[in-house]
Amino acid sequence: MRVLVTGATGNVGRHVTASLVEAGIPVRVLTRDPAKAPEGVEVVRGDLRKPSGAWFDGVDRLYLFPEPATAAQVVDLAKGAGVRRIVVLSSGAVTGGLDTTFHLPVEQAVERSGLEWTHVRPGEFAANKVSLWGPSIRAERVVRDANPDAAWFPVHEQDVADVAVKALVEDGHTGKAYDVNGPELVSLRDQVRAIARALGEDVRFEQVTPEQAREIYVAQGGFAAEAADFLLGFTDYDGNPADPGQVADFDPSLLGPLPTAEAVTGRPARTFAQWARDRVADFR
């Protein structure tokens, strides 16, 4: 068995890679920057936006980071090289019918291939808070956001990786789509409290208007700027205009418990508090 991991330096991919290496499974990673690649793996320089069949020589399993523009071509090249199993990092938004233009086309390309496939559909990543809140927590020990009582089921990236690894190395997961969420509904205010406890310091939550929050996130750049309109309710998942007031009106507790990694791994899903302890260095 040899696994090609794409997106190997990302929040999930780095854990997938580490778990495979720990299990003694040969790993090849695809990265635009080999200097950032983890140790103990074969490294190939490449970009999913510019596919190459050479990536797949001697590989029989693929962890696929989503790149819809080239997904069909990547899958065709993988199949032609002898890859027989693909595990897709997808999104819970596909399950909810919200994502029809990004992750869904990748899933569809893989399914059309006739290869063994499994889709891993995480919900909201706890790790998003590093990009959103990291700068202000590190600089001022404060979080500025518009909806302190807004809540969801943030998922630990290691839980997502654990499900992906199971699907890569074990049989019995073909043709399944696994939604992976955190085990508890946690408000933004309580997420800040959990980070504060992990730091052992006070972190203040300052409520601002959605417009002010958007200005803050856009100024930060990166993921915060890219996701600000969606996270604050100015647009829907596909970028269409929306009403920020609906974010505050929605009550996710009506959904009840959402699926977690435990259904696949047999281990309790990691809490947001545990995530905060694991990532405390990112907020120092």
Long-range contacts (C-beta under 8 A, 24 or more apart in sequence): 1-25, 1-26, 1-60, 1-61, 1-169, 2-26, 2-27, 2-28, 2-58, 2-59, 2-60, 2-61, 3-27, 3-28, 3-59, 3-61, 3-62, 3-63, 3-168, 3-169, 4-28, 4-29, 4-30, 4-55, 4-56, 4-59, 4-61, 4-62, 4-63, 4-78, 4-83, 5-29, 5-30, 5-41, 5-63, 6-30, 6-48, 6-62, 6-63, 6-64, 6-65, 7-63, 7-65, 7-89, 8-37, 8-38, 8-41, 9-33, 9-36, 9-37, 9-38, 10-65, 11-125, 11-127, 11-157, 12-89, 12-122, 12-157, 12-160, 12-161, 12-164, 13-63, 13-65, 13-89, 13-161, 14-38, 15-157, 15-158, 15-160, 15-161, 15-162, 16-63, 16-161, 16-164, 16-165, 16-168, 17-41, 19-161, 19-162, 19-165, 20-165, 20-168, 20-169, 23-165, 23-169, 25-169, 28-55, 28-59, 30-55, 48-74, 51-77, 52-77, 53-77, 53-80, 53-81, 56-80, 56-81, 56-82, 56-83, 57-81, 59-83, 60-84, 60-85, 61-85, 61-86, 61-87, 61-168, 61-169, 62-86, 62-87, 63-87, 63-89, 63-164, 63-168, 64-88, 64-89, 64-106, 64-110, 65-89, 66-90, 66-91, 66-102, 66-103, 66-106, 67-106, 68-101, 68-102, 68-103, 68-105, 68-106, 71-105, 71-106, 71-109, 71-110, 72-109, 72-112, 74-109, 75-109, 75-110, 75-112, 75-113, 75-115, 76-113, 78-113, 78-115, 79-113, 79-114, 79-115, 83-115, 84-115, 84-116, 85-115, 85-116, 85-117, 85-118, 85-168, 85-174, 86-110, 86-113, 86-115, 86-116, 86-117, 86-118, 87-117, 87-118, 87-119, 87-120, 87-164, 87-167, 87-168, 88-117, 88-118, 88-119, 88-120, 89-120, 89-122, 89-160, 89-164, 90-119, 90-120, 90-121, 90-122, 90-177, 91-121, 91-122, 92-121, 92-122, 92-123, 92-179, 92-180, 92-181, 93-121, 93-237, 94-119, 94-121, 94-177, 95-121, 95-177, 95-179, 98-236, 98-237, 98-238, 99-237, 99-238, 100-238, 101-238, 107-177, 116-174, 116-175, 117-174, 117-175, 118-167, 118-173, 118-174, 118-175, 118-176, 118-177, 118-178, 119-176, 119-177, 119-178, 120-160, 120-163, 120-164, 120-167, 120-177, 120-178, 120-180, 121-177, 121-178, 121-179, 121-180, 122-155, 122-160, 122-179, 122-180, 122-181, 123-152, 123-153, 123-154, 123-155, 123-179, 123-180, 123-181, 123-182, 123-258, 124-152, 124-153, 124-154, 124-155, 124-181, 124-182, 125-154, 125-155, 125-157, 125-160, 126-154, 126-155, 126-156, 126-157, 126-182, 126-191, 126-272, 126-275, 126-276, 126-279, 127-157, 127-275, 127-279, 128-154, 128-223, 128-227, 128-231, 129-154, 129-191, 129-195, 130-279, 130-282, 130-283, 131-220, 131-222, 131-223, 131-224, 132-217, 132-220, 132-223, 132-224, 132-227, 132-231, 133-192, 133-195, 133-283, 134-282, 134-283, 135-220, 136-216, 137-195, 137-199, 137-203, 137-283, 138-283, 138-284, 141-201, 141-202, 141-203, 141-204, 142-203, 142-204, 142-205, 142-206, 143-188, 143-192, 143-203, 143-204, 143-205, 143-206, 144-206, 144-207, 144-208, 144-212, 144-213, 144-216, 145-188, 145-205, 145-207, 145-208, 145-213, 146-207, 146-208, 146-209, 146-210, 146-212, 146-213, 146-232, 146-244, 146-247, 147-188, 147-210, 147-232, 147-247, 147-248, 148-187, 148-188, 148-189, 148-205, 148-207, 149-187, 149-188, 149-189, 149-248, 150-187, 150-188, 150-247, 150-248, 151-185, 151-186, 151-187, 151-188, 151-190, 151-252, 151-253, 152-182, 152-185, 152-186, 152-252, 153-181, 153-182, 153-183, 153-184, 153-185, 153-186, 153-252, 153-258, 154-182, 154-186, 154-191, 154-272, 154-275, 155-180, 155-181, 155-182, 155-260, 155-261, 155-269, 156-182, 156-269, 156-270, 156-271, 156-272, 156-274, 156-275, 156-278, 158-270, 158-278, 159-260, 159-261, 159-265, 159-269, 159-270, 160-261, 162-261, 162-264, 162-265, 162-267, 163-261, 163-264, 163-265, 166-264, 166-265, 167-264, 173-264, 178-259, 178-263, 178-264, 179-258, 179-259, 180-259, 180-260, 180-261, 180-264, 181-258, 181-259, 181-260, 181-269, 182-260, 182-269, 182-270, 182-271, 182-272, 183-257, 183-260, 183-262, 183-268, 183-269, 183-270, 183-271, 184-271, 184-272, 185-252, 185-253, 186-272, 190-272, 191-272, 191-276, 194-272, 194-273, 194-276, 195-276, 195-280, 195-283, 197-273, 197-276, 198-273, 198-276, 198-277, 198-279, 198-280, 198-283, 199-280, 199-283, 199-284, 210-234, 210-244, 210-247
